[in-house]
C-alpha cells in the first residue's frame, strides 16, 4: 500500500466514524450549519486530521455540555487526544510526515468540531488562536527570533565612558532585575495605549470627529518614549514616565470632544481594564518557564520572590536572585555588583556546561529525554527554570549573522529571553511564545536604555570589591551516557543564516514617492514591493557558474554525491512560494497578538514577468526610434503598456491592502469581503474566485512555506540594527526572511535557510557550501530587487498620460 492510499484509508475511516455522530438530530438543532455544510465540515476534518474514531468521541463529549464555551482544560485534553489519534491512525512515519500538517491542522480541525457542536470557537480560545497555536507549534530552538541593539556601547563611546567589566555586567543584570519587577507595568502600558485609542476610534467613528482619530495610534508611535526623558520626575521609573506621557498625549487629542463621548469612552475603558487587562498581563508575562509536553508547552508561573537572573560566564551558569532576601523588593545593586565581582574574580571550578545539546533537542522529545538523565542533572535543570532572563557574558564577534551569534550556551530552552554580548552590541533572543517581533524589538530598546541609565550611575561609584560568597553555580555535568541519550533524541532542523545590506532603501522610498505623484491608486508599501519581488526571484533565480561547478565536483565524490544532488535541486527555480506574513493585530485586541497571512503572488494571473519585459522593451524603442512617426507610434504603444502595467501594480497594492485589512481585523476573509476588490483592473478579477479560502488563520499556517517578517523602519532615536524572524516547528517551512531598517536608513535583510540540503551538507562536512548557497540566493534577491526598483523608476518616471483606472 503506497503512502497516498494509506492516507486516504485513514481519512475515509475518520469521515465514516464522524459522520455517524454529525448526522444526529441534536447536531442539526445545535449547529448553525446546514446538512451539506455539516458533510463538508466532516470531510475537511477527516482529510486534515485523520484520527480514527477520536473526532467522533470528542464531538460526542461536546454535545454533553450545554455551555457554548468549553473549559480550557477540556480544550487542551481534546487536542491532545486528536494528536494521539492521528499518530495511531497513521503509524507509518513517512506517510505521517508527508500528509499531516501538524498543530495547525489539529487546532483547525478542533475549531470545525466546535462549530459542528454549536460551540463558540472564539470563547474556547480565551487567549486567542495565535497564543494557543504558538504553545503547540513554535516551541523549538528555531522558533526564537532575535533583535540587536548597538546603543549601549555606542553611547558610552560618544560620552567617553569606560566601564569596568564588573560594572558592564552589573548594568545589564540590574536591567534584567528591574525588567522582571516592572514587566506587569510594561505590559499595562502596551495594553492601555492600544485599547484606549481603539475604543476612542470606535466611539467617534459615527461622528464628524472620526477622521481626527484614524491615525492617532501611528501618531503616538512616532513620539512614544523608550526611556525616561529630561522632563521625568526623579522618582519616576520608566513605565510611570511613559504612562504620564501617553496620558498627556491622549488628553490633548480628546480635549474638544463632547462630554457624552468622553463619558462613553470612560465607561468602556473601565470595563476593559477590569475584564481584559489582568488576563493580558497573565498571558504575556515572562515570569514563567516552559514545561515541554509531547504536544504543547505549559507556561508555568514563577513567583516573583523566587525569580532569578541567569548569568553565563566562561561557559558556566550562575543564578542571581532578582529579589532582596525575604521579600519581593528588587535585589540591591550593591549585592549584585559584589556577586558579579566575585564571579569574575573567582569563577566556578567546574568545566564549562554543554547545554547546547539540550537546546537543540526537539521539544516534543524534551520531557522524555530529561526524565532519562541523571537525577542530579535533572534537579539542576529544574533550578535553571527560575531564571526567565539569561545573560551570556562571553563576547562574540559582531560580524556573525544573528542566528550564528546565538549558537552558544543559551540554557535548555525553557525560558523566555536570552541576551548575548558581541564586541559592541547586545542581541536579544526571544521565544515566540512570549514575544512577537514588534514587542520583542520594543523591549530590546527599552532594556538597552535602562542599561545605559545603570551604566551612568555605576561609573560614579568606587571600584567594586568581590563578595565573600559566589552565587549558586550548578555543575550541569553531562555524563557520557546522558550525552548519548540526548544525541539520540530528535534534533531541531539544521540551518544556516546569511545577511545583506545591499537593498537600497532610499531608492524604494523615492520610487514610492513617484508612485504617489503618478496616481493615488499606486499605494504599494515597502513590504508589498519586497514580497512581490520574492515571487519574481523564486521564478527566475539561476545560480552562478562557480556554485554550479562546486556542486558538480561534490557530486563526483561518493561521500558527498547525495548531498550535492539535493543541493542542486534547491538551486533550481522554484514555484511561487506561499509566504506567511505576520500582521500585527494587537492594536484592536492585544491578546490576539498577530494574524498570520499567507499570500502567494499570482504571477501567472498578473502575467507580470512578460508585462514587465514588454513595457521595458517598448520604453527602449520609444527612446531610440529615429523617425518622427515611428517614434510617436512607439511612444503611444509604450504609454498604453505603461498604463496597463501600472494598473496591474495598483491592483496588486490594493489587493494587499484589503487582505491586510481583513487580517488586521482578525477575521477570515469571506466571499463578501473579497468582493470588495471587484473594482480591480480586469486582468486581476478572474483570480478572485481563488482567494476566499486563503486567509483562514490556521489554513494559512498550514500552507505557508516561507516566513517573511518585516518589522519596518525604526524610530529615529532607536539603536536597533538587525532582526531575525522565527520559524515554526513544521519542517515544511524552509526559508525565514527577516527585514529591519535602522535609524540611518540602512535595510538589513536576513535569511534563515532550513532547506533539506543544509542538513545533508552539514553531515558531510560541507556546511560552508550551504552558506554559499544561501548567501548567493539572498544576494541575488537583493541585487535583483534593486534592478527591479530601477526599472520601475524608469517606467513610472516616463512622461505621458497619467495612469487612470
ZAMARGU-4260 file (C-alpha; in steps of 0.2 Angstrom, whole numbers, plus 5000, padded with zeros to 4 digits):
<rodrens>
0) 5000/5000/5000 | 5008/5017/4995 | 5008/5032/5005 | 4993/5041/4997 | 4982/5025/4999
5) 4987/5024/5017 | 4982/5042/5020 | 4966/5040/5010 | 4961/5025/5020 | 4964/5034/5037
10) 4954/5049/5031 | 4939/5038/5025 | 4938/5029/5042 | 4938/5045/5051 | 4925/5053/5040
15) 4914/5037/5042 | 4915/5037/5061 | 4912/5056/5062 | 4898/5057/5050 | 4888/5045/5060
20) 4888/5057/5075 | 4887/5073/5065 | 4870/5067/5057 | 4862/5066/5074 | 4847/5077/5077
25) 4855/5086/5091 | 4869/5092/5079 | 4856/5099/5067 | 4847/5108/5082 | 4863/5115/5089
30) 4874/5119/5074 | 4872/5134/5063 | 4877/5123/5048 | 4866/5116/5035 | 4867/5097/5032
35) 4878/5100/5016 | 4889/5111/5026 | 4890/5098/5040 | 4895/5085/5027 | 4908/5097/5020
40) 4915/5100/5038 | 4916/5081/5041 | 4925/5078/5025 | 4938/5093/5029 | 4941/5086/5046
45) 4944/5069/5040 | 4956/5074/5027 | 4966/5087/5038 | 4966/5077/5054 | 4963/5058/5051
50) 4962/5052/5069 | 4951/5037/5068 | 4936/5037/5080 | 4943/5051/5090 | 4935/5066/5082
55) 4918/5057/5084 | 4922/5054/5103 | 4926/5072/5105 | 4911/5078/5096 | 4900/5067/5107
60) 4908/5075/5123 | 4905/5092/5117 | 4886/5088/5114 | 4885/5083/5133 | 4889/5101/5138
65) 4876/5114/5137 | 4888/5129/5138 | 4893/5137/5122 | 4911/5140/5129 | 4921/5125/5133
70) 4933/5125/5148 | 4951/5127/5143 | 4957/5111/5152 | 4944/5101/5141 | 4951/5110/5125
75) 4969/5105/5129 | 4964/5087/5133 | 4954/5086/5117 | 4968/5092/5106 | 4980/5080/5114
80) 4968/5066/5110 | 4967/5072/5092 | 4986/5072/5091 | 4987/5054/5098 | 4973/5049/5086
85) 4982/5055/5071 | 4998/5046/5077 | 4988/5029/5079 | 4979/5031/5063 | 4994/5035/5053
90) 5008/5024/5060 | 5019/5025/5045 | 5031/5040/5049 | 5034/5043/5031 | 5015/5045/5027
95) 5013/5055/5043 | 5027/5067/5038 | 5020/5069/5020 | 5002/5072/5024 | 5000/5078/5042
100) 5002/5097/5043 | 5005/5097/5062 | 4997/5108/5076 | 4989/5120/5064 | 4979/5105/5057
105) 4974/5099/5074 | 4968/5116/5080 | 4959/5120/5064 | 4950/5103/5064 | 4945/5106/5083
110) 4938/5123/5078 | 4927/5114/5065 | 4921/5101/5078 | 4916/5116/5089 | 4906/5123/5075
115) 4898/5107/5072 | 4893/5106/5091 | 4886/5123/5091 | 4900/5130/5102 | 4909/5146/5101
120) 4927/5144/5095 | 4932/5161/5100 | 4927/5159/5118 | 4935/5142/5119 | 4952/5150/5115
125) 4951/5164/5128 | 4969/5170/5124 | 4967/5170/5106 | 4970/5157/5092 | 4988/5163/5089
130) 4993/5161/5108 | 4986/5144/5108 | 4995/5140/5092 | 5012/5146/5097 | 5011/5135/5113
135) 5009/5120/5101 | 5019/5125/5086 | 5033/5137/5090 | 5042/5128/5103 | 5059/5123/5096
140) 5075/5132/5097 | 5072/5138/5079 | 5056/5146/5084 | 5065/5160/5093 | 5068/5177/5085
145) 5081/5190/5089 | 5084/5208/5089 | 5101/5218/5090 | 5104/5235/5098 | 5120/5245/5097
150) 5115/5259/5109 | 5124/5253/5125 | 5142/5254/5118 | 5139/5267/5105 | 5133/5280/5118
155) 5146/5275/5130 | 5159/5279/5117 | 5150/5295/5112 | 5152/5301/5130 | 5169/5294/5133
160) 5163/5282/5147 | 5173/5267/5150 | 5166/5254/5162 | 5175/5240/5171 | 5169/5223/5166
165) 5161/5221/5183 | 5150/5237/5180 | 5146/5232/5162 | 5138/5216/5168 | 5131/5224/5183
170) 5122/5237/5172 | 5114/5223/5162 | 5110/5211/5177 | 5101/5226/5186 | 5092/5230/5170
175) 5086/5212/5170 | 5081/5213/5188 | 5070/5228/5185 | 5063/5222/5169 | 5056/5207/5179
180) 5049/5218/5193 | 5042/5231/5180 | 5035/5219/5167 | 5017/5220/5173 | 5018/5239/5171
185) 5027/5237/5154 | 5013/5226/5148 | 5000/5238/5155 | 5007/5252/5145 | 5007/5242/5129
190) 4989/5237/5133 | 4982/5254/5138 | 4990/5263/5123 | 4982/5251/5111 | 4965/5248/5119
195) 4962/5267/5124 | 4965/5273/5107 | 4955/5259/5098 | 4940/5262/5110 | 4941/5281/5106
200) 4941/5277/5087 | 4926/5265/5089 | 4916/5278/5098 | 4920/5293/5087 | 4918/5283/5071
205) 4900/5289/5068 | 4904/5307/5072 | 4912/5321/5062 | 4927/5319/5073 | 4931/5302/5066
210) 4945/5307/5054 | 4954/5316/5068 | 4957/5299/5077 | 4960/5287/5062 | 4979/5288/5063
215) 4980/5293/5081 | 4990/5277/5086 | 5003/5280/5072 | 5005/5297/5079 | 5008/5291/5096
220) 5021/5278/5089 | 5031/5292/5082 | 5033/5300/5099 | 5032/5286/5111 | 5047/5286/5123
225) 5058/5271/5126 | 5067/5279/5140 | 5065/5292/5153 | 5066/5310/5146 | 5074/5325/5154
230) 5057/5331/5160 | 5055/5315/5170 | 5051/5316/5189 | 5067/5309/5198 | 5056/5297/5207
235) 5048/5290/5192 | 5053/5274/5184 | 5052/5271/5165 | 5034/5264/5165 | 5027/5278/5176
240) 5036/5291/5164 | 5029/5283/5149 | 5011/5282/5156 | 5012/5300/5160 | 5017/5305/5143
245) 5004/5294/5135 | 4990/5302/5146 | 4996/5319/5141 | 4995/5314/5123 | 4978/5307/5124
250) 4971/5322/5134 | 4977/5334/5121 | 4969/5323/5107 | 4952/5322/5116 | 4951/5340/5123
255) 4937/5346/5112 | 4926/5330/5112 | 4908/5332/5119 | 4905/5326/5137 | 4894/5312/5131
260) 4908/5304/5120 | 4920/5306/5135 | 4908/5298/5147 | 4905/5283/5135 | 4924/5281/5132
265) 4927/5281/5151 | 4914/5268/5154 | 4921/5256/5140 | 4939/5259/5146 | 4934/5254/5164
270) 4925/5238/5158 | 4940/5233/5148 | 4953/5237/5162 | 4943/5226/5174 | 4939/5212/5162
275) 4954/5211/5149 | 4970/5219/5157 | 4973/5206/5170 | 4971/5192/5158 | 4983/5200/5146
280) 4996/5203/5159 | 4995/5184/5164 | 4995/5179/5146 | 5011/5189/5141 | 5021/5188/5157
285) 5039/5182/5156 | 5038/5177/5175 | 5036/5159/5169 | 5045/5144/5162 | 5040/5132/5148
290) 5037/5114/5153 | 5038/5104/5137 | 5025/5091/5134 | 5023/5079/5120 | 5012/5091/5110
295) 5012/5108/5119 | 5021/5119/5131 | 5014/5123/5148 | 5018/5140/5154 | 5021/5138/5172
300) 5021/5155/5183 | 5036/5159/5193 | 5033/5168/5210 | 5042/5185/5209 | 5051/5181/5226
305) 5058/5165/5218 | 5064/5173/5202 | 5082/5174/5197 | 5093/5182/5183 | 5104/5169/5175
310) 5122/5173/5170 | 5133/5163/5159 | 5151/5167/5161 | 5165/5157/5153 | 5153/5144/5149
315) 5147/5141/5167 | 5130/5145/5173 | 5125/5156/5189 | 5109/5161/5197 | 5107/5178/5205
320) 5091/5182/5215 | 5080/5195/5207 | 5073/5200/5224 | 5081/5206/5240 | 5081/5192/5254
325) 5064/5188/5262 | 5053/5199/5251 | 5048/5205/5233 | 5059/5221/5233 | 5071/5221/5219
330) 5089/5215/5223 | 5100/5229/5228 | 5113/5234/5216 | 5127/5233/5229 | 5123/5215/5231
335) 5123/5211/5213 | 5139/5221/5210 | 5148/5211/5223 | 5141/5195/5217 | 5147/5199/5199
340) 5164/5204/5205 | 5166/5188/5214 | 5161/5178/5199 | 5174/5187/5188 | 5187/5186/5201
345) 5184/5168/5206 | 5174/5158/5193 | 5167/5141/5197 | 5180/5127/5195 | 5168/5116/5186
350) 5170/5113/5167 | 5160/5123/5155 | 5142/5117/5153 | 5136/5109/5137 | 5118/5113/5137
355) 5118/5117/5119 | 5115/5099/5116 | 5098/5100/5125 | 5093/5117/5117 | 5094/5108/5100
360) 5083/5094/5106 | 5065/5094/5099 | 5053/5100/5112 | 5041/5086/5108 | 5055/5074/5115
365) 5062/5085/5128 | 5052/5079/5143 | 5056/5061/5139 | 5075/5065/5137 | 5076/5074/5153
370) 5067/5061/5163 | 5081/5049/5157 | 5095/5059/5163 | 5105/5058/5179 | 5094/5064/5194
375) 5107/5077/5199 | 5107/5085/5182 | 5088/5084/5181 | 5087/5094/5198 | 5099/5107/5192
380) 5090/5109/5175 | 5074/5112/5186 | 5083/5126/5196 | 5088/5135/5180 | 5070/5137/5176
385) 5069/5150/5190 | 5078/5162/5178 | 5066/5170/5165 | 5081/5180/5158 | 5098/5174/5155
390) 5113/5184/5150 | 5128/5176/5141 | 5143/5187/5145 | 5155/5178/5134 | 5158/5190/5120
395) 5155/5185/5102 | 5161/5193/5085 | 5148/5205/5079 | 5151/5201/5061 | 5142/5184/5063
400) 5124/5183/5057 | 5112/5184/5072 | 5107/5166/5070 | 5125/5161/5072 | 5128/5173/5086
405) 5115/5163/5097 | 5123/5146/5094 | 5132/5146/5111 | 5126/5142/5128 | 5109/5148/5130
410) 5100/5137/5143 | 5089/5122/5139 | 5075/5131/5130 | 5063/5133/5145 | 5065/5152/5147
415) 5058/5167/5138 | 5073/5178/5135 | 5092/5177/5132 | 5104/5191/5130 | 5121/5189/5120
420) 5135/5201/5120 | 5146/5205/5105 | 5161/5216/5103 | 5149/5232/5103 | 5131/5226/5103
425) 5118/5216/5113 | 5107/5203/5105 | 5090/5199/5112 | 5085/5181/5109 | 5066/5179/5112
430) 5054/5164/5112 | 5039/5167/5101 | 5028/5160/5114 | 5031/5176/5125 | 5036/5189/5111
435) 5031/5194/5094 | 5043/5204/5083 | 5036/5221/5087 | 5036/5219/5106 | 5052/5210/5106
440) 5060/5224/5097 | 5052/5237/5108 | 5058/5228/5124 | 5076/5227/5117 | 5076/5246/5115
445) 5069/5248/5132 | 5081/5237/5141 | 5096/5245/5131 | 5091/5262/5138 | 5089/5255/5155
450) 5106/5248/5155 | 5113/5264/5150 | 5105/5273/5165 | 5113/5260/5176 | 5130/5262/5167
455) 5129/5281/5171 | 5126/5278/5189 | 5139/5264/5191 | 5153/5274/5184 | 5151/5287/5198
460) 5155/5273/5211 | 5171/5267/5219 | 5179/5251/5211 | 5169/5236/5215 | 5175/5223/5228
465) 5172/5204/5227 | 5160/5197/5240 | 5163/5183/5252 | 5151/5171/5243 | 5149/5166/5225
470) 5131/5165/5218 | 5124/5147/5216 | 5133/5139/5201 | 5126/5121/5196 | 5138/5109/5189
475) 5127/5104/5175 | 5139/5089/5171 | 5133/5078/5157 | 5139/5061/5158 | 5144/5050/5143
480) 5128/5040/5145 | 5117/5056/5146 | 5126/5064/5131 | 5122/5048/5121 | 5103/5049/5126
485) 5102/5067/5122 | 5110/5065/5105 | 5099/5050/5101 | 5083/5061/5103 | 5076/5070/5088
490) 5085/5086/5084 | 5079/5103/5078 | 5081/5107/5059 | 5099/5112/5053 | 5100/5130/5047
495) 5112/5142/5040 | 5109/5161/5042 | 5115/5175/5030 | 5113/5193/5029 | 5114/5208/5016
500) 5113/5227/5017 | 5113/5228/4998 | 5095/5234/4996 | 5094/5252/4993 | 5080/5259/5005
505) 5082/5276/4999 | 5078/5271/4981 | 5062/5262/4987 | 5057/5277/4996 | 5060/5288/4981
510) 5050/5275/4970 | 5035/5276/4981 | 5035/5295/4981 | 5035/5294/4962 | 5021/5281/4963
515) 5011/5293/4973 | 5014/5308/4961 | 5008/5297/4947 | 4992/5291/4955 | 4984/5290/4972
520) 4980/5272/4967 | 4998/5267/4966 | 4999/5263/4985 | 5012/5249/4987 | 5021/5248/5003
525) 5039/5244/5005 | 5034/5226/5010 | 5022/5224/4996 | 5037/5228/4984 | 5048/5216/4993
530) 5035/5202/4993 | 5031/5205/4975 | 5049/5203/4970 | 5051/5187/4981 | 5039/5179/4969
535) 5049/5185/4954 | 5065/5180/4962 | 5059/5162/4965 | 5053/5160/4947 | 5069/5167/4939
540) 5084/5163/4951 | 5099/5155/4942 | 5114/5150/4952 | 5131/5157/4946 | 5143/5145/4937
545) 5155/5145/4951 | 5142/5137/4963 | 5136/5125/4950 | 5153/5119/4947 | 5157/5117/4965
550) 5141/5106/4967 | 5146/5096/4952 | 5163/5092/4960 | 5155/5087/4976 | 5143/5075/4965
555) 5158/5066/4959 | 5164/5060/4976 | 5154/5046/4984 | 5153/5053/5001 | 5146/5069/4995
560) 5136/5064/4980 | 5119/5063/4988 | 5120/5080/4997 | 5126/5088/4981 | 5111/5081/4971
565) 5099/5088/4985 | 5108/5105/4984 | 5107/5105/4965 | 5088/5103/4967 | 5087/5118/4979
570) 5096/5129/4966 | 5083/5126/4953 | 5070/5140/4951 | 5055/5135/4962 | 5036/5138/4961
575) 5028/5153/4968 | 5030/5151/4986 | 5016/5153/4999 | 5023/5166/5010 | 5017/5169/5028
580) 5017/5187/5033 | 5014/5191/5051 | 5001/5205/5053 | 5001/5215/5069 | 4983/5215/5076
585) 4987/5220/5094 | 4980/5237/5092 | 4962/5231/5091 | 4964/5216/5103 | 4981/5215/5111
590) 4978/5197/5117 | 4977/5191/5099 | 4994/5197/5095 | 4997/5194/5077 | 4987/5187/5062
595) 4997/5177/5050 | 4993/5180/5032 | 4999/5168/5019 | 5000/5175/5002 | 5005/5168/4985
600) 5008/5182/4972 | 4998/5177/4957 | 5012/5180/4945 | 5003/5169/4931 | 4987/5178/4933
605) 4996/5195/4933 | 5007/5190/4918 | 5019/5201/4927 | 5035/5195/4921 | 5030/5196/4902
610) 5022/5213/4905 | 5037/5220/4914 | 5048/5214/4899 | 5036/5221/4886 | 5035/5238/4894
615) 5054/5240/4896 | 5056/5235/4878 | 5043/5247/4872 | 5051/5261/4883 | 5068/5257/4875
620) 5060/5258/4857 | 5051/5274/4861 | 5068/5282/4867 | 5078/5275/4852 | 5066/5276/4837
625) 5073/5289/4825 | 5058/5293/4813 | 5045/5305/4819 | 5030/5294/4815 | 5038/5278/4822
630) 5044/5287/4837 | 5026/5294/4840 | 5019/5276/4837 | 5032/5269/4849 | 5028/5282/4862
635) 5009/5278/4861 | 5012/5260/4862 | 5023/5262/4877 | 5010/5273/4886 | 4997/5260/4883
640) 5008/5247/4890 | 5013/5258/4904 | 4995/5261/4909 | 4991/5243/4909 | 5007/5239/4919
645) 5005/5252/4932 | 4986/5247/4933 | 4991/5230/4937 | 5004/5236/4951 | 4990/5247/4958
650) 4978/5232/4958 | 4991/5221/4967 | 4994/5235/4980 | 4975/5237/4983 | 4974/5218/4985
655) 4987/5218/4998 | 4979/5232/5007 | 4962/5224/5008 | 4970/5207/5013 | 4979/5216/5027
660) 4963/5225/5032 | 4955/5208/5034 | 4970/5201/5043 | 4971/5216/5054 | 4953/5214/5059
665) 4957/5196/5065 | 4944/5189/5053 | 4943/5176/5040 | 4940/5183/5023 | 4923/5179/5017
670) 4917/5179/4999 | 4908/5196/5003 | 4924/5204/5010 | 4934/5198/4995 | 4921/5205/4983
675) 4926/5222/4989 | 4941/5220/4977 | 4929/5220/4962 | 4935/5237/4956 | 4952/5230/4952
680) 4958/5231/4934 | 4950/5217/4923 | 4966/5206/4922 | 4965/5203/4940 | 4947/5200/4943
685) 4947/5182/4937 | 4958/5177/4952 | 4946/5182/4965 | 4937/5166/4965 | 4953/5158/4972
690) 4955/5170/4986 | 4942/5167/4999 | 4949/5151/5007 | 4966/5158/5008 | 4965/5169/5023
695) 4959/5157/5037 | 4972/5159/5050 | 4976/5141/5053 | 4974/5136/5035 | 4987/5149/5031
700) 4999/5142/5043 | 4997/5125/5036 | 5000/5131/5018 | 5014/5143/5021 | 5031/5138/5015
705) 5041/5153/5020 | 5040/5167/5033 | 5043/5185/5028 | 5043/5196/5043 | 5047/5215/5041
710) 5047/5225/5057 | 5049/5241/5047 | 5059/5256/5049 | 5063/5260/5067 | 5060/5277/5075
715) 5075/5290/5073 | 5081/5288/5091 | 5081/5269/5090 | 5098/5259/5091 | 5090/5243/5084
720) 5101/5237/5070 | 5097/5219/5065 | 5082/5206/5066 | 5079/5188/5063 | 5062/5180/5062
725) 5056/5164/5070 | 5052/5148/5060 | 5039/5136/5067 | 5042/5118/5071 | 5035/5112/5054
730) 5048/5105/5043 | 5039/5111/5028 | 5043/5129/5032 | 5060/5131/5023 | 5065/5149/5022
735) 5063/5163/5035 | 5066/5181/5029 | 5068/5195/5042 | 5069/5213/5037 | 5073/5229/5048
740) 5078/5246/5043 | 5088/5256/5055 | 5088/5274/5060 | 5101/5278/5047 | 5090/5271/5033
745) 5100/5255/5031 | 5090/5240/5027 | 5096/5223/5034 | 5089/5208/5027 | 5092/5191/5035
750) 5088/5174/5028 | 5087/5158/5039 | 5089/5143/5027 | 5081/5127/5033 | 5080/5118/5016
755) 5084/5099/5016 | 5101/5101/5008 | 5108/5111/5023 | 5107/5096/5035 | 5114/5085/5021
760) 5129/5096/5018 | 5132/5098/5036 | 5133/5079/5039 | 5147/5078/5026 | 5157/5092/5032
765) 5151/5105/5019 | 5142/5117/5029 | 5152/5131/5020 | 5144/5126/5004 | 5127/5128/5012
770) 5132/5145/5017 | 5137/5150/5000 | 5121/5143/4993 | 5111/5154/5005 | 5122/5169/5003
775) 5121/5169/4984 | 5102/5166/4985 | 5100/5181/4996 | 5112/5192/4987 | 5104/5188/4970
780) 5087/5193/4978 | 5095/5210/4984 | 5103/5214/4968 | 5089/5209/4958 | 5077/5219/4968
785) 5087/5234/4966 | 5087/5232/4947 | 5068/5229/4948 | 5066/5245/4958 | 5077/5255/4945
790) 5066/5248/4931 | 5050/5253/4939 | 5058/5270/4942 | 5061/5272/4924 | 5044/5266/4919
795) 5034/5277/4931 | 5045/5292/4928 | 5042/5292/4909 | 5031/5307/4904 | 5014/5303/4897
800) 4996/5302/4902 | 4994/5299/4920 | 4988/5282/4925 | 4969/5281/4927 | 4960/5266/4932
</rodrens>
